[in-house]
Amino acid sequence: MRVQTYLRCRLVSVAAVAMTAVWAGPVAIAAEPALPDTPYPYSVVEQDVSVALREFGHNVGIPIETSSKVQGRLRGRLERLTAKQFLVNICAAYALDWYYDGYTLYISSADEKTTRFVSLPSSPPEELVKALKILGFSDERYPLRAGPKAGSVIVSGPPRYVSLVEQTAIALPNLENVRIGPAPGPVSQTTIYRGSAAEIVKFSSEAKVGRRQ
């Protein structure tokens, strides 16, 4: 698939992650969708859940992708809820999961949750945790767990989240020059895919910029 857009990587300062914190469930710094805290005015007589969610994304200005397994119909009058409450309540009522990668909100069926073993042959697990935080992919609802072998982790969660963890693990050797705060080191770059979009990210001790094409 041809890459059409390049997204910015949000680089933020994070504290050093100890191994005990890695497995206890690190505090995620991934951005949640910027949803308004005012009541979300939405009326429906009868509508597919997937359609209602896509219209929700359009109304709040956030791209939404729904899985083909997102099924069900909304009926009757809805309570006056904030946008976040609307999203959470709909997902709870129809057994759905949501995951936000900083650009797109992905909605999938709870049945689609998956578990994978991720090998890290050349990097310690805490480096993967740090990279996920820096790239804005981490989610405190789905912490990584220690794998059955040294240099491996277990990731469980919605398909999009698991995919991004796997992509980040593969790209991790190219992220070795990521530093917290100023530090000497050459520039490196890597590509992270978000759906149909990809991002080439450069890292250096003096500047951290994303290159768009």
C-alpha positions as a printed NumPy array, in Angstrom:
array([[  0.   ,   0.   ,   0.   ],
       [  1.399,   3.378,  -1.02 ],
       [  2.197,   5.65 ,   1.861],
       [  0.176,   8.822,   1.536],
       [  0.901,  10.683,   4.716],
       [  3.52 ,  10.827,   7.387],
       [  2.514,  11.433,  10.952],
       [  4.403,  13.282,  13.638],
       [  5.946,  11.288,  16.417],
       [  5.27 ,  12.868,  19.777],
       [  8.508,  12.775,  21.731],
       [  8.131,  13.398,  25.434],
       [ 10.375,  13.161,  28.469],
       [  9.814,  10.065,  30.576],
       [ 11.369,   8.772,  33.747],
       [ 13.672,   5.771,  33.568],
       [ 11.657,   2.563,  33.804],
       [ 12.779,  -0.009,  36.364],
       [ 12.239,  -3.676,  35.629],
       [  9.793,  -4.014,  38.502],
       [  7.689,  -1.232,  37.048],
       [  7.732,  -2.906,  33.637],
       [  5.935,  -6.001,  34.832],
       [  3.757,  -4.276,  37.44 ],
       [  2.023,  -2.262,  34.723],
       [  3.74 ,   0.988,  33.699],
       [  1.87 ,   4.269,  33.671],
       [  1.095,   4.947,  30.038],
       [  1.657,   8.336,  28.49 ],
       [ -0.145,   7.535,  25.273],
       [ -2.629,  10.264,  24.458],
       [ -6.296,   9.458,  24.763],
       [ -8.558,  10.932,  22.098],
       [ -9.108,  14.622,  22.687],
       [-12.83 ,  14.34 ,  23.305],
       [-14.981,  17.242,  24.499],
       [-16.283,  16.994,  28.067],
       [-19.583,  18.616,  27.128],
       [-22.716,  16.526,  26.436],
       [-22.522,  14.739,  23.1  ],
       [-25.777,  15.538,  21.258],
       [-26.631,  12.397,  19.338],
       [-30.059,  11.029,  18.554],
       [-30.763,   7.678,  16.958],
       [-33.938,   5.777,  16.167],
       [-32.307,   2.615,  14.855],
       [-28.806,   2.426,  13.446],
       [-25.896,   0.017,  13.064],
       [-23.379,   0.414,  15.87 ],
       [-20.505,   0.651,  13.391],
       [-22.238,   3.487,  11.54 ],
       [-22.984,   5.33 ,  14.79 ],
       [-19.332,   5.028,  15.842],
       [-18.024,   6.309,  12.508],
       [-20.425,   9.246,  12.696],
       [-19.206,   9.818,  16.248],
       [-15.644,  10.041,  14.945],
       [-16.705,  12.47 ,  12.237],
       [-18.545,  14.642,  14.751],
       [-15.613,  14.851,  17.188],
       [-12.958,  15.148,  14.475],
       [-11.141,  11.832,  15.033],
       [-10.705,   9.154,  12.341],
       [-12.359,   5.903,  13.405],
       [-11.846,   2.442,  11.953],
       [-14.291,  -0.274,  12.937],
       [-13.682,  -3.982,  12.556],
       [-16.046,  -6.052,  10.425],
       [-16.938,  -7.846,  13.655],
       [-18.386,  -4.686,  15.204],
       [-22.059,  -5.575,  14.987],
       [-25.357,  -4.716,  16.595],
       [-27.931,  -1.974,  16.331],
       [-28.652,   1.052,  18.457],
       [-32.282,   1.55 ,  19.324],
       [-34.197,   4.111,  21.307],
       [-33.202,   7.358,  22.94 ],
       [-29.682,   7.685,  24.322],
       [-28.779,   9.353,  27.583],
       [-27.105,  12.741,  27.542],
       [-23.474,  11.72 ,  27.872],
       [-20.126,  13.306,  27.246],
       [-18.289,  12.096,  24.161],
       [-16.   ,   9.899,  26.274],
       [-18.966,   8.404,  28.154],
       [-20.745,   7.755,  24.862],
       [-17.73 ,   5.847,  23.529],
       [-17.177,   3.865,  26.732],
       [-20.858,   3.004,  27.184],
       [-21.356,   1.866,  23.596],
       [-18.256,  -0.316,  23.766],
       [-19.359,  -1.826,  27.085],
       [-22.897,  -2.502,  25.865],
       [-21.777,  -4.237,  22.664],
       [-18.628,  -6.002,  23.94 ],
       [-16.225,  -3.812,  22.001],
       [-12.682,  -2.609,  22.619],
       [-11.274,   0.742,  21.613],
       [ -7.636,   1.687,  21.116],
       [ -6.182,   5.053,  20.086],
       [ -2.752,   5.193,  18.441],
       [ -2.483,   8.975,  18.501],
       [ -4.132,   9.408,  15.119],
       [ -6.904,   6.867,  14.587],
       [ -9.389,   5.362,  17.032],
       [ -9.716,   1.631,  16.369],
       [-12.865,  -0.217,  17.431],
       [-12.87 ,  -4.018,  17.48 ],
       [-14.885,  -6.822,  19.02 ],
       [-13.72 ,  -8.102,  22.396],
       [-13.544, -11.536,  20.738],
       [-10.723, -10.224,  18.556],
       [ -8.326,  -9.727,  21.441],
       [ -5.149, -11.637,  20.829],
       [ -2.017, -12.654,  22.711],
       [  1.435, -12.816,  21.144],
       [  4.942, -13.665,  22.264],
       [  7.393, -10.992,  21.134],
       [ 11.089, -11.79 ,  20.929],
       [ 13.665,  -9.098,  21.726],
       [ 16.994, -10.706,  20.784],
       [ 19.111,  -7.556,  21.002],
       [ 17.239,  -5.222,  23.365],
       [ 16.063,  -5.503,  26.981],
       [ 12.28 ,  -5.46 ,  27.552],
       [ 12.37 ,  -2.106,  29.322],
       [ 13.65 ,  -0.509,  26.099],
       [ 10.512,  -1.69 ,  24.32 ],
       [  8.369,  -0.208,  27.092],
       [ 10.223,   3.103,  26.801],
       [  9.893,   3.162,  23.008],
       [  6.148,   2.481,  23.188],
       [  5.747,   5.397,  25.576],
       [  7.858,   7.727,  23.446],
       [  5.914,   6.845,  20.303],
       [  2.595,   7.201,  22.121],
       [  1.536,   3.593,  21.562],
       [  1.45 ,   2.337,  25.162],
       [ -1.847,   1.788,  26.94 ],
       [ -2.064,   1.152,  30.68 ],
       [ -5.011,  -1.187,  30.12 ],
       [ -2.736,  -3.607,  28.266],
       [  0.631,  -3.824,  30.066],
       [  3.378,  -6.071,  28.753],
       [  4.239,  -9.193,  30.734],
       [  7.438, -11.159,  31.072],
       [  7.808, -13.816,  28.4  ],
       [  8.672, -17.496,  28.914],
       [ 12.248, -16.881,  27.794],
       [ 14.789, -14.194,  28.565],
       [ 14.519, -11.368,  26.058],
       [ 10.838, -11.871,  25.344],
       [  7.542, -10.321,  26.384],
       [  3.877, -11.254,  26.154],
       [  1.447,  -8.706,  24.737],
       [ -2.335,  -9.04 ,  24.892],
       [ -4.97 ,  -6.653,  23.627],
       [ -6.875,  -5.417,  20.579],
       [ -5.379,  -6.337,  17.193],
       [ -4.138,  -2.833,  16.374],
       [ -2.323,  -2.435,  19.689],
       [ -0.672,  -5.849,  19.398],
       [  0.395,  -5.052,  15.837],
       [  2.024,  -1.776,  16.887],
       [  3.883,  -3.489,  19.725],
       [  5.234,  -6.041,  17.248],
       [  6.226,  -3.322,  14.756],
       [  7.978,  -1.355,  17.474],
       [  9.852,  -4.454,  18.661],
       [ 11.108,  -5.07 ,  15.118],
       [ 12.174,  -1.426,  14.77 ],
       [ 13.758,  -1.304,  18.227],
       [ 17.383,  -1.718,  17.049],
       [ 16.929,   1.479,  15.01 ],
       [ 15.654,   3.303,  18.089],
       [ 18.792,   2.715,  20.154],
       [ 19.799,   6.357,  19.821],
       [ 16.621,   7.616,  21.488],
       [ 17.7  ,   9.539,  24.595],
       [ 15.827,  11.061,  27.514],
       [ 17.166,  14.599,  27.648],
       [ 20.334,  15.816,  25.885],
       [ 22.88 ,  13.144,  25.088],
       [ 25.486,  12.716,  22.362],
       [ 24.787,  10.334,  19.535],
       [ 24.299,  10.096,  15.762],
       [ 20.985,  10.536,  14.027],
       [ 18.979,   7.395,  13.372],
       [ 15.621,   6.9  ,  11.733],
       [ 12.938,   4.264,  11.556],
       [  9.493,   3.799,  10.05 ],
       [  6.374,   3.049,  12.096],
       [  3.133,   2.172,  10.302],
       [ -0.252,   3.413,  11.519],
       [ -2.857,   1.779,   9.325],
       [ -2.454,   3.14 ,   5.775],
       [ -0.053,   5.813,   6.985],
       [  3.597,   5.538,   7.878],
       [  5.978,   7.744,   9.76 ],
       [  9.702,   8.119,   9.225],
       [ 11.096,   9.263,  12.548],
       [ 14.565,  10.729,  13.066],
       [ 16.198,  10.762,  16.47 ],
       [ 19.24 ,  12.713,  17.593],
       [ 20.588,  14.278,  20.758],
       [ 19.968,  17.823,  19.52 ],
       [ 16.722,  17.564,  17.593],
       [ 13.962,  15.082,  17.109],
       [ 11.98 ,  15.596,  13.956],
       [  9.608,  13.592,  11.795],
       [ 10.133,  13.854,   8.036],
       [  7.041,  13.963,   5.886],
       [  6.855,  13.065,   2.225]])
